[in-house]
Amino acid sequence: MEQCLLFILYGLPLMGLLVTKLNWGGFKVFDILSLSCLMLFPKAFVQGLYSLSRVNAVLFLAFAISLLLGSLASEFPKDSTLALLQVMPAFVYCRFVVLACAENPAFYPRILRALRFSSVVLLFFIAFQTIGGLSFTFYPVLNLNTFDPQNNTIRYPGFFHDSQANGQFLAMTGFLFLRAGRGEVKTAKRLLYLGLFLACSGGILLSGSRSALGGMLAGLMVLFLCSSWRLQVYTIAFALVAGSLFALASPGIPILNRTANIDEDYKYRQSIWFEAIDISLNNPLLGIGIGNFQAYTTIHKQELYTEIDDEFVYFDQPENGYLKVLVETGFIGFILFLSLVLTPVVKVLYANIRGRQDFSIVFILAAITSWLLAFNTVYSLSESRITLIVVTLLALLIVHPPKSTLSDGQAA
């Protein structure tokens, strides 16, 4: 089981590539490998449902049932059912991560090393793209947001199709480098990890993702509030230096050019949010069916479109991850979704306040916080590699060993 999970984690850059055509569900490499793990280890999966994190298992089953009912009751049951099938691999993978870490606590740091490896690969992708152009990619055509025509700047996507996913991934993995650099670590290694965290910060600037930058700042605030006074002083000093460099940075950095349009951009997004809220109020309990946002707007909300190359393209999300979940799954699914995500976070916060958890867990908490904030402006779970790292971090929150049993090796 561990080798299968490590294969997925070290192969993370490839996990978002399509295996089937979109009209056949658009299943990704991650989906196929996760379901393959289920076929290889069905007994362990079933036994795990009745042992570890039973609350999360019950929440997911309730969430899956609500999604199924919403799909069957929707106007587009076939498309919605295919979208529902893509939810299962994430849960299967998360269960196996929880089981593997519970059976072998030494597997915990190996997961973190694999995630840091993927982050380094992403940084190399960005470096090659800045030197040789955006042709260094897995995709024949990139998302339109990789080029900002208003400011004539490029927003680098790395190995992603979308530059915003690039920023979110770097924000989350940046905190894993900070975590690796604490404790009994040689000075050279500590400086290396700090340098990689700064490289992730630079990558976020090159991605032009304001949501990812805001997420990283929110994660740093979590570290600040949970840390000792000495670390708080270091954080303030770093913030002052980073703020000064940010203010003096070249206007060629994408994210700096986009700050001039914040007010206009907010008003535009707000109009879309109000339309999404109107849809959810008209479909309050089960929503319009998972994966049906674009199909629904094509018929019922035709004002939600953008014009690309003289063609009308209807929105597939309301520029807000939480609103997309609310619209497609209804209030029932939305509450269950938040419960699945926030239950491990709240438990870790409570344990940390009571002194039952080692401080190293706060870095993972900060990583999740960065995504929770960034998710407010873009639905990123349609990108399998973002889903993979989010569910991995949530699984690590669930199984993080108590303070009394944490060894030096597990802090790596």
KOLMARPA-217675 format. One record per residue (C-alpha): residue number from 0; x, y, z. Coordinates in Angstrom, 1 decimal, decimal comma, always signed. Layout:
<nodes>
+-----+--------+--------+--------+
|  nr |     xx |     yy |     zz |
+-----+--------+--------+--------+
| NUM |      X |      Y |      Z |
...
+-----+--------+--------+--------+
</nodes>
This chain:
<nodes>
+-----+--------+--------+--------+
|  nr |     xx |     yy |     zz |
+-----+--------+--------+--------+
|   0 |   +0,0 |   +0,0 |   +0,0 |
|   1 |   +2,8 |   +2,4 |   +0,9 |
|   2 |   +4,6 |   +1,9 |   -2,3 |
|   3 |   +1,4 |   +2,6 |   -4,3 |
|   4 |   +0,8 |   +5,9 |   -2,4 |
|   5 |   +4,4 |   +7,0 |   -2,8 |
|   6 |   +4,2 |   +6,2 |   -6,6 |
|   7 |   +1,2 |   +8,6 |   -6,7 |
|   8 |   +2,9 |  +11,3 |   -4,6 |
|   9 |   +6,2 |  +11,3 |   -6,4 |
|  10 |   +4,4 |  +11,2 |   -9,7 |
|  11 |   +2,2 |  +14,1 |   -8,7 |
|  12 |   +3,2 |  +16,4 |  -11,6 |
|  13 |   +1,6 |  +13,8 |  -13,9 |
|  14 |   -1,5 |  +13,0 |  -11,8 |
|  15 |   -3,7 |  +15,7 |  -13,5 |
|  16 |   -3,2 |  +14,5 |  -17,1 |
|  17 |   -6,3 |  +13,1 |  -18,8 |
|  18 |   -6,7 |   +9,3 |  -19,4 |
|  19 |  -10,2 |   +9,4 |  -20,8 |
|  20 |  -11,9 |  +11,9 |  -23,1 |
|  21 |  -14,2 |  +14,5 |  -21,5 |
|  22 |  -17,3 |  +12,9 |  -22,8 |
|  23 |  -16,2 |   +9,7 |  -21,1 |
|  24 |  -15,9 |  +11,5 |  -17,7 |
|  25 |  -12,5 |  +13,1 |  -18,2 |
|  26 |  -10,8 |  +10,8 |  -15,7 |
|  27 |   -7,3 |  +11,7 |  -14,8 |
|  28 |   -4,2 |   +9,6 |  -13,9 |
|  29 |   -4,9 |  +10,2 |  -10,2 |
|  30 |   -8,4 |   +8,8 |  -10,5 |
|  31 |   -7,3 |   +5,6 |  -12,2 |
|  32 |   -4,4 |   +5,0 |   -9,8 |
|  33 |   -6,5 |   +5,6 |   -6,7 |
|  34 |   -9,2 |   +3,2 |   -7,9 |
|  35 |   -6,5 |   +0,7 |   -8,7 |
|  36 |   -5,3 |   +0,9 |   -5,1 |
|  37 |   -8,9 |   +0,1 |   -4,0 |
|  38 |   -8,9 |   -3,0 |   -6,3 |
|  39 |   -5,5 |   -4,1 |   -4,9 |
|  40 |   -6,4 |   -3,6 |   -1,2 |
|  41 |  -10,1 |   -3,8 |   -0,8 |
|  42 |  -10,0 |   -5,6 |   +2,5 |
|  43 |   -7,8 |   -3,0 |   +4,1 |
|  44 |  -10,1 |   -0,2 |   +2,8 |
|  45 |  -13,3 |   -1,8 |   +4,2 |
|  46 |  -11,7 |   -2,6 |   +7,6 |
|  47 |  -10,4 |   +1,0 |   +7,8 |
|  48 |  -13,9 |   +2,3 |   +7,5 |
|  49 |  -14,8 |   +0,9 |  +10,9 |
|  50 |  -11,6 |   +1,9 |  +12,7 |
|  51 |   -9,8 |   +5,2 |  +12,1 |
|  52 |  -11,5 |   +8,5 |  +11,8 |
|  53 |  -15,0 |   +7,1 |  +11,8 |
|  54 |  -16,6 |  +10,5 |  +12,0 |
|  55 |  -15,0 |  +11,5 |   +8,7 |
|  56 |  -16,1 |   +8,2 |   +7,1 |
|  57 |  -19,7 |   +8,8 |   +8,2 |
|  58 |  -19,5 |  +12,4 |   +7,0 |
|  59 |  -18,2 |  +11,4 |   +3,6 |
|  60 |  -20,9 |   +8,7 |   +3,2 |
|  61 |  -23,6 |  +11,2 |   +4,0 |
|  62 |  -21,9 |  +13,7 |   +1,5 |
|  63 |  -21,8 |  +11,0 |   -1,2 |
|  64 |  -25,5 |  +10,1 |   -0,7 |
|  65 |  -26,5 |  +13,8 |   -0,9 |
|  66 |  -24,4 |  +14,2 |   -4,1 |
|  67 |  -26,1 |  +11,1 |   -5,6 |
|  68 |  -29,6 |  +12,3 |   -4,8 |
|  69 |  -28,7 |  +15,8 |   -6,2 |
|  70 |  -27,4 |  +14,2 |   -9,4 |
|  71 |  -30,4 |  +12,0 |  -10,0 |
|  72 |  -32,8 |  +14,9 |   -9,3 |
|  73 |  -30,9 |  +17,3 |  -11,5 |
|  74 |  -31,7 |  +18,4 |  -15,1 |
|  75 |  -28,5 |  +16,7 |  -16,3 |
|  76 |  -28,3 |  +13,4 |  -14,4 |
|  77 |  -25,9 |  +11,6 |  -16,8 |
|  78 |  -23,2 |  +14,4 |  -16,7 |
|  79 |  -23,7 |  +14,9 |  -13,0 |
|  80 |  -23,2 |  +11,1 |  -12,3 |
|  81 |  -19,9 |  +11,1 |  -14,2 |
|  82 |  -18,8 |  +14,1 |  -12,1 |
|  83 |  -19,8 |  +12,3 |   -8,9 |
|  84 |  -17,7 |   +9,3 |   -9,8 |
|  85 |  -14,6 |  +11,6 |   -9,8 |
|  86 |  -15,2 |  +12,4 |   -6,1 |
|  87 |  -14,6 |   +8,8 |   -5,1 |
|  88 |  -10,9 |   +8,5 |   -5,9 |
|  89 |  -10,0 |  +11,4 |   -3,6 |
|  90 |  -11,8 |   +9,7 |   -0,7 |
|  91 |  -10,2 |   +6,3 |   -1,5 |
|  92 |   -6,8 |   +7,9 |   -1,6 |
|  93 |   -7,3 |   +9,8 |   +1,7 |
|  94 |   -8,5 |   +6,6 |   +3,5 |
|  95 |   -5,3 |   +4,8 |   +2,4 |
|  96 |   -3,1 |   +7,6 |   +3,5 |
|  97 |   -4,7 |   +7,6 |   +6,9 |
|  98 |   -4,4 |   +3,8 |   +7,2 |
|  99 |   -0,8 |   +3,7 |   +6,0 |
| 100 |   +0,3 |   +6,4 |   +8,5 |
| 101 |   -1,6 |   +4,8 |  +11,4 |
| 102 |   +0,0 |   +1,4 |  +10,7 |
| 103 |   +3,5 |   +2,8 |  +10,2 |
| 104 |   +4,1 |   +6,3 |  +11,7 |
| 105 |   +7,5 |   +6,4 |   +9,8 |
| 106 |   +5,5 |   +6,8 |   +6,6 |
| 107 |   +4,4 |  +10,2 |   +7,7 |
| 108 |   +7,7 |  +12,0 |   +6,9 |
| 109 |   +8,0 |  +10,1 |   +3,7 |
| 110 |   +4,8 |  +11,7 |   +2,5 |
| 111 |   +6,1 |  +15,1 |   +3,3 |
| 112 |   +9,3 |  +14,5 |   +1,4 |
| 113 |   +7,4 |  +13,4 |   -1,6 |
| 114 |   +5,3 |  +16,6 |   -1,6 |
| 115 |   +8,4 |  +18,7 |   -1,2 |
| 116 |   +9,9 |  +16,9 |   -4,2 |
| 117 |   +6,9 |  +17,7 |   -6,4 |
| 118 |   +7,2 |  +21,4 |   -5,3 |
| 119 |  +10,9 |  +21,4 |   -6,4 |
| 120 |   +9,8 |  +19,9 |   -9,8 |
| 121 |   +7,3 |  +22,7 |  -10,1 |
| 122 |   +9,9 |  +25,4 |   -9,3 |
| 123 |  +12,1 |  +23,9 |  -12,1 |
| 124 |   +9,1 |  +24,1 |  -14,5 |
| 125 |   +8,6 |  +27,8 |  -13,7 |
| 126 |  +12,3 |  +28,4 |  -14,1 |
| 127 |  +12,4 |  +26,8 |  -17,5 |
| 128 |   +9,3 |  +28,7 |  -18,6 |
| 129 |  +10,8 |  +32,0 |  -17,6 |
| 130 |  +13,8 |  +31,2 |  -19,7 |
| 131 |  +12,4 |  +29,3 |  -22,7 |
| 132 |   +8,7 |  +30,4 |  -22,7 |
| 133 |   +5,4 |  +28,7 |  -22,0 |
| 134 |   +6,0 |  +26,0 |  -24,6 |
| 135 |   +7,6 |  +24,0 |  -21,8 |
| 136 |   +4,4 |  +22,4 |  -20,6 |
| 137 |   +2,3 |  +19,2 |  -20,7 |
| 138 |   -0,6 |  +21,0 |  -22,6 |
| 139 |   -1,0 |  +22,0 |  -26,2 |
| 140 |   -3,1 |  +24,9 |  -25,1 |
| 141 |   -2,9 |  +26,7 |  -21,7 |
| 142 |   -5,7 |  +28,4 |  -19,8 |
| 143 |   -6,3 |  +31,9 |  -21,1 |
| 144 |   -5,4 |  +33,4 |  -17,7 |
| 145 |   -1,7 |  +32,7 |  -18,4 |
| 146 |   -1,6 |  +35,9 |  -20,4 |
| 147 |   -2,9 |  +39,2 |  -19,2 |
| 148 |   -3,6 |  +41,3 |  -22,3 |
| 149 |   -4,4 |  +44,4 |  -20,2 |
| 150 |   -0,9 |  +44,6 |  -18,7 |
| 151 |   +0,9 |  +42,6 |  -21,4 |
| 152 |   +2,3 |  +40,2 |  -18,8 |
| 153 |   +2,6 |  +36,4 |  -18,5 |
| 154 |   +1,3 |  +34,4 |  -15,5 |
| 155 |   +3,4 |  +31,3 |  -15,3 |
| 156 |   +1,5 |  +28,0 |  -14,8 |
| 157 |   +4,4 |  +25,6 |  -14,1 |
| 158 |   +3,2 |  +22,1 |  -14,8 |
| 159 |   -0,4 |  +23,1 |  -14,3 |
| 160 |   -2,9 |  +24,2 |  -17,0 |
| 161 |   -3,9 |  +27,2 |  -14,9 |
| 162 |   -1,7 |  +29,7 |  -13,2 |
| 163 |   -4,0 |  +30,0 |  -10,2 |
| 164 |   -3,5 |  +26,3 |   -9,4 |
| 165 |   +0,2 |  +26,9 |   -9,7 |
| 166 |   +0,1 |  +29,6 |   -7,0 |
| 167 |   -2,1 |  +27,6 |   -4,7 |
| 168 |   +0,2 |  +24,6 |   -4,9 |
| 169 |   +3,3 |  +26,7 |   -4,1 |
| 170 |   +1,6 |  +28,4 |   -1,2 |
| 171 |   +0,7 |  +25,0 |   +0,4 |
| 172 |   +4,1 |  +23,4 |   -0,2 |
| 173 |   +6,0 |  +26,5 |   +0,9 |
| 174 |   +5,0 |  +25,8 |   +4,5 |
| 175 |   +6,2 |  +22,2 |   +4,2 |
| 176 |   +9,7 |  +23,6 |   +3,5 |
| 177 |   +9,5 |  +25,8 |   +6,6 |
| 178 |   +8,4 |  +22,7 |   +8,6 |
| 179 |  +11,4 |  +20,7 |   +7,4 |
| 180 |  +13,8 |  +23,5 |   +8,4 |
| 181 |  +12,9 |  +23,5 |  +12,0 |
| 182 |  +14,3 |  +21,4 |  +14,9 |
| 183 |  +17,6 |  +19,7 |  +15,0 |
| 184 |  +18,7 |  +20,5 |  +11,4 |
| 185 |  +22,1 |  +21,6 |  +10,2 |
| 186 |  +22,4 |  +25,3 |   +9,3 |
| 187 |  +23,1 |  +24,6 |   +5,7 |
| 188 |  +19,9 |  +22,5 |   +5,4 |
| 189 |  +17,9 |  +25,1 |   +7,3 |
| 190 |  +19,1 |  +27,8 |   +4,9 |
| 191 |  +18,3 |  +25,5 |   +1,9 |
| 192 |  +14,7 |  +25,0 |   +3,1 |
| 193 |  +14,3 |  +28,7 |   +3,8 |
| 194 |  +15,6 |  +29,4 |   +0,3 |
| 195 |  +13,0 |  +27,0 |   -1,2 |
| 196 |  +10,2 |  +28,7 |   +0,8 |
| 197 |  +11,3 |  +32,0 |   -0,6 |
| 198 |  +11,5 |  +30,4 |   -4,1 |
| 199 |   +7,9 |  +29,3 |   -3,6 |
| 200 |   +7,0 |  +32,9 |   -2,6 |
| 201 |   +8,6 |  +34,1 |   -5,8 |
| 202 |   +6,8 |  +31,5 |   -7,9 |
| 203 |   +3,5 |  +32,8 |   -6,5 |
| 204 |   +4,4 |  +36,3 |   -7,6 |
| 205 |   +5,2 |  +34,9 |  -11,1 |
| 206 |   +1,9 |  +33,0 |  -11,2 |
| 207 |   +0,1 |  +36,3 |  -10,7 |
| 208 |   -2,4 |  +34,7 |   -8,3 |
| 209 |   -3,6 |  +37,2 |   -5,7 |
| 210 |   -5,7 |  +34,5 |   -4,0 |
| 211 |   -2,6 |  +32,3 |   -3,5 |
| 212 |   -0,6 |  +35,3 |   -2,2 |
| 213 |   -3,4 |  +36,1 |   +0,2 |
| 214 |   -3,5 |  +32,4 |   +1,2 |
| 215 |   +0,2 |  +32,4 |   +2,0 |
| 216 |   -0,2 |  +35,5 |   +4,1 |
| 217 |   -3,1 |  +33,9 |   +6,0 |
| 218 |   -0,9 |  +30,8 |   +6,6 |
| 219 |   +1,9 |  +33,0 |   +8,0 |
| 220 |   -0,6 |  +34,6 |  +10,3 |
| 221 |   -1,5 |  +31,2 |  +11,6 |
| 222 |   +2,1 |  +30,5 |  +12,3 |
| 223 |   +2,5 |  +33,9 |  +13,9 |
| 224 |   -0,4 |  +33,4 |  +16,3 |
| 225 |   +0,6 |  +29,8 |  +17,3 |
| 226 |   +4,3 |  +30,4 |  +17,7 |
| 227 |   +6,5 |  +31,6 |  +20,5 |
| 228 |   +7,5 |  +35,2 |  +21,0 |
| 229 |  +10,9 |  +34,6 |  +19,4 |
| 230 |   +9,4 |  +33,2 |  +16,3 |
| 231 |   +6,9 |  +36,0 |  +16,2 |
| 232 |   +9,8 |  +38,5 |  +16,2 |
| 233 |  +11,4 |  +36,6 |  +13,3 |
| 234 |   +8,1 |  +36,6 |  +11,4 |
| 235 |   +7,7 |  +40,4 |  +11,9 |
| 236 |  +11,2 |  +41,0 |  +10,6 |
| 237 |  +10,6 |  +38,7 |   +7,6 |
| 238 |   +7,3 |  +40,5 |   +6,9 |
| 239 |   +9,1 |  +43,9 |   +6,9 |
| 240 |  +11,8 |  +42,8 |   +4,6 |
| 241 |   +9,4 |  +41,0 |   +2,2 |
| 242 |   +7,1 |  +44,0 |   +2,3 |
| 243 |   +9,9 |  +46,3 |   +1,3 |
| 244 |  +11,0 |  +44,1 |   -1,5 |
| 245 |   +7,4 |  +43,8 |   -2,7 |
| 246 |   +7,0 |  +47,5 |   -2,8 |
| 247 |  +10,3 |  +48,0 |   -4,7 |
| 248 |   +9,7 |  +45,1 |   -7,1 |
| 249 |   +9,6 |  +45,6 |  -10,8 |
| 250 |   +6,2 |  +46,3 |  -12,3 |
| 251 |   +6,9 |  +43,5 |  -14,7 |
| 252 |   +5,8 |  +41,1 |  -12,0 |
| 253 |   +2,2 |  +40,0 |  -12,9 |
| 254 |   +0,7 |  +40,2 |   -9,5 |
| 255 |   +1,8 |  +43,8 |   -9,1 |
| 256 |   +0,3 |  +44,9 |  -12,3 |
| 257 |   -3,1 |  +43,3 |  -11,4 |
| 258 |   -3,4 |  +45,3 |   -8,2 |
| 259 |   -4,6 |  +48,3 |  -10,1 |
| 260 |   -7,7 |  +46,5 |  -11,2 |
| 261 |   -8,7 |  +45,1 |   -7,8 |
| 262 |  -11,8 |  +47,4 |   -7,4 |
| 263 |  -13,1 |  +46,7 |  -10,9 |
| 264 |  -12,4 |  +43,0 |  -10,6 |
| 265 |  -14,2 |  +42,8 |   -7,2 |
| 266 |  -17,3 |  +44,4 |   -8,6 |
| 267 |  -17,3 |  +42,0 |  -11,6 |
| 268 |  -16,9 |  +39,0 |   -9,3 |
| 269 |  -19,6 |  +40,3 |   -6,9 |
| 270 |  -22,1 |  +40,4 |   -9,8 |
| 271 |  -21,3 |  +36,7 |  -10,5 |
| 272 |  -21,6 |  +35,8 |   -6,8 |
| 273 |  -25,1 |  +37,4 |   -6,6 |
| 274 |  -26,2 |  +35,3 |   -9,5 |
| 275 |  -24,8 |  +32,2 |   -8,0 |
| 276 |  -26,6 |  +32,9 |   -4,7 |
| 277 |  -29,8 |  +33,3 |   -6,6 |
| 278 |  -29,3 |  +29,9 |   -8,2 |
| 279 |  -28,7 |  +28,3 |   -4,8 |
| 280 |  -31,8 |  +29,9 |   -3,3 |
| 281 |  -33,9 |  +28,4 |   -6,2 |
| 282 |  -32,3 |  +25,0 |   -5,5 |
| 283 |  -31,7 |  +25,1 |   -1,8 |
| 284 |  -31,6 |  +21,5 |   -0,5 |
| 285 |  -29,7 |  +19,3 |   -3,1 |
| 286 |  -28,5 |  +22,0 |   -5,5 |
| 287 |  -28,4 |  +21,7 |   -9,3 |
| 288 |  -26,2 |  +18,6 |   -9,3 |
| 289 |  -22,4 |  +18,3 |   -9,0 |
| 290 |  -20,6 |  +19,3 |  -12,2 |
| 291 |  -23,7 |  +21,0 |  -13,7 |
| 292 |  -22,9 |  +24,7 |  -13,2 |
| 293 |  -22,0 |  +25,4 |  -16,9 |
| 294 |  -24,9 |  +23,3 |  -18,3 |
| 295 |  -27,3 |  +25,1 |  -15,9 |
| 296 |  -26,1 |  +28,6 |  -16,7 |
| 297 |  -26,3 |  +27,9 |  -20,4 |
| 298 |  -30,1 |  +27,5 |  -20,1 |
| 299 |  -31,1 |  +29,5 |  -17,0 |
| 300 |  -28,5 |  +32,1 |  -16,4 |
| 301 |  -27,3 |  +33,1 |  -19,9 |
| 302 |  -25,9 |  +36,4 |  -18,6 |
| 303 |  -23,1 |  +34,4 |  -17,0 |
| 304 |  -20,7 |  +34,2 |  -20,0 |
| 305 |  -17,5 |  +35,6 |  -21,3 |
| 306 |  -16,6 |  +36,3 |  -24,9 |
| 307 |  -13,5 |  +34,4 |  -26,2 |
| 308 |  -12,4 |  +34,7 |  -29,9 |
| 309 |  -15,9 |  +36,0 |  -30,8 |
| 310 |  -17,6 |  +33,1 |  -29,1 |
| 311 |  -19,8 |  +33,0 |  -26,0 |
| 312 |  -18,4 |  +30,7 |  -23,3 |
| 313 |  -20,6 |  +30,2 |  -20,2 |
| 314 |  -19,0 |  +30,1 |  -16,8 |
| 315 |  -18,3 |  +26,6 |  -15,3 |
| 316 |  -17,9 |  +28,2 |  -11,8 |
| 317 |  -19,0 |  +31,4 |  -10,1 |
| 318 |  -15,4 |  +32,7 |   -9,3 |
| 319 |  -15,8 |  +31,3 |   -5,8 |
| 320 |  -15,1 |  +27,7 |   -4,7 |
| 321 |  -17,5 |  +27,8 |   -1,8 |
| 322 |  -20,3 |  +29,2 |   -3,9 |
| 323 |  -19,8 |  +26,5 |   -6,6 |
| 324 |  -20,1 |  +23,8 |   -3,9 |
| 325 |  -23,2 |  +25,5 |   -2,5 |
| 326 |  -24,9 |  +25,9 |   -5,9 |
| 327 |  -24,1 |  +22,3 |   -7,1 |
| 328 |  -24,7 |  +20,4 |   -3,8 |
| 329 |  -27,2 |  +22,5 |   -2,0 |
| 330 |  -27,2 |  +23,5 |   +1,6 |
| 331 |  -27,1 |  +19,9 |   +2,8 |
| 332 |  -24,0 |  +19,1 |   +0,7 |
| 333 |  -22,4 |  +22,4 |   +1,5 |
| 334 |  -22,6 |  +21,8 |   +5,2 |
| 335 |  -21,3 |  +18,3 |   +4,9 |
| 336 |  -18,4 |  +19,5 |   +2,7 |
| 337 |  -17,4 |  +22,1 |   +5,2 |
| 338 |  -17,6 |  +19,5 |   +8,0 |
| 339 |  -15,3 |  +17,2 |   +6,1 |
| 340 |  -12,7 |  +19,9 |   +5,6 |
| 341 |  -13,0 |  +21,7 |   +8,9 |
| 342 |  -13,4 |  +18,8 |  +11,4 |
| 343 |   -9,6 |  +17,8 |  +11,2 |
| 344 |   -8,6 |  +21,5 |  +11,3 |
| 345 |  -10,7 |  +22,3 |  +14,4 |
| 346 |   -9,5 |  +19,1 |  +16,2 |
| 347 |   -5,9 |  +20,0 |  +15,5 |
| 348 |   -6,4 |  +23,6 |  +16,7 |
| 349 |   -8,0 |  +22,4 |  +19,9 |
| 350 |   -5,2 |  +19,8 |  +20,5 |
| 351 |   -2,6 |  +22,5 |  +19,9 |
| 352 |   -4,2 |  +24,9 |  +22,3 |
| 353 |   -4,3 |  +22,1 |  +25,0 |
| 354 |   -0,6 |  +21,4 |  +24,3 |
| 355 |   -1,3 |  +17,9 |  +23,0 |
| 356 |   +0,4 |  +18,4 |  +19,6 |
| 357 |   +3,9 |  +19,2 |  +18,5 |
| 358 |   +4,3 |  +22,6 |  +17,0 |
| 359 |   +5,2 |  +21,0 |  +13,6 |
| 360 |   +1,5 |  +20,3 |  +13,0 |
| 361 |   +1,0 |  +24,1 |  +12,8 |
| 362 |   +2,9 |  +24,2 |   +9,5 |
| 363 |   +0,4 |  +21,7 |   +7,9 |
| 364 |   -2,4 |  +23,7 |   +9,4 |
| 365 |   -1,0 |  +26,9 |   +7,8 |
| 366 |   -0,8 |  +25,1 |   +4,5 |
| 367 |   -4,4 |  +24,1 |   +4,6 |
| 368 |   -5,4 |  +27,6 |   +5,7 |
| 369 |   -3,7 |  +29,1 |   +2,6 |
| 370 |   -5,9 |  +26,9 |   +0,4 |
| 371 |   -9,0 |  +27,6 |   +2,4 |
| 372 |   -8,6 |  +31,3 |   +1,8 |
| 373 |   -7,6 |  +30,9 |   -1,9 |
| 374 |  -10,6 |  +28,7 |   -2,5 |
| 375 |  -12,8 |  +31,7 |   -1,8 |
| 376 |  -11,9 |  +33,2 |   -5,2 |
| 377 |  -11,5 |  +30,1 |   -7,4 |
| 378 |  -12,8 |  +26,5 |   -7,4 |
| 379 |   -9,5 |  +24,6 |   -7,6 |
| 380 |  -10,7 |  +21,1 |   -6,8 |
| 381 |  -11,3 |  +20,4 |  -10,5 |
| 382 |   -7,5 |  +20,2 |  -10,7 |
| 383 |   -6,6 |  +16,7 |   -9,5 |
| 384 |   -3,2 |  +17,7 |   -8,2 |
| 385 |   -4,7 |  +20,4 |   -6,0 |
| 386 |   -7,3 |  +17,8 |   -4,8 |
| 387 |   -4,4 |  +15,4 |   -4,1 |
| 388 |   -2,4 |  +17,7 |   -2,0 |
| 389 |   -5,4 |  +19,0 |   -0,1 |
| 390 |   -6,7 |  +15,6 |   +0,9 |
| 391 |   -3,1 |  +14,5 |   +1,7 |
| 392 |   -2,7 |  +17,4 |   +4,1 |
| 393 |   -6,1 |  +16,7 |   +5,7 |
| 394 |   -5,2 |  +13,1 |   +6,1 |
| 395 |   -1,9 |  +14,2 |   +7,8 |
| 396 |   -3,9 |  +16,4 |  +10,2 |
| 397 |   -6,1 |  +13,4 |  +11,1 |
| 398 |   -3,3 |  +11,0 |  +11,9 |
| 399 |   -0,6 |  +13,4 |  +13,2 |
| 400 |   +0,9 |  +11,6 |  +16,2 |
| 401 |   +0,5 |  +13,1 |  +19,7 |
| 402 |   +3,3 |  +15,3 |  +21,1 |
| 403 |   +4,5 |  +12,6 |  +23,5 |
| 404 |   +5,0 |  +10,0 |  +20,7 |
| 405 |   +6,6 |  +12,3 |  +18,0 |
| 406 |  +10,2 |  +11,3 |  +17,2 |
| 407 |  +12,8 |  +13,4 |  +15,5 |
| 408 |  +12,4 |  +11,3 |  +12,3 |
| 409 |   +8,7 |  +12,1 |  +12,0 |
| 410 |   +9,4 |  +15,8 |  +12,1 |
| 411 |  +11,3 |  +15,7 |   +8,8 |
+-----+--------+--------+--------+
</nodes>
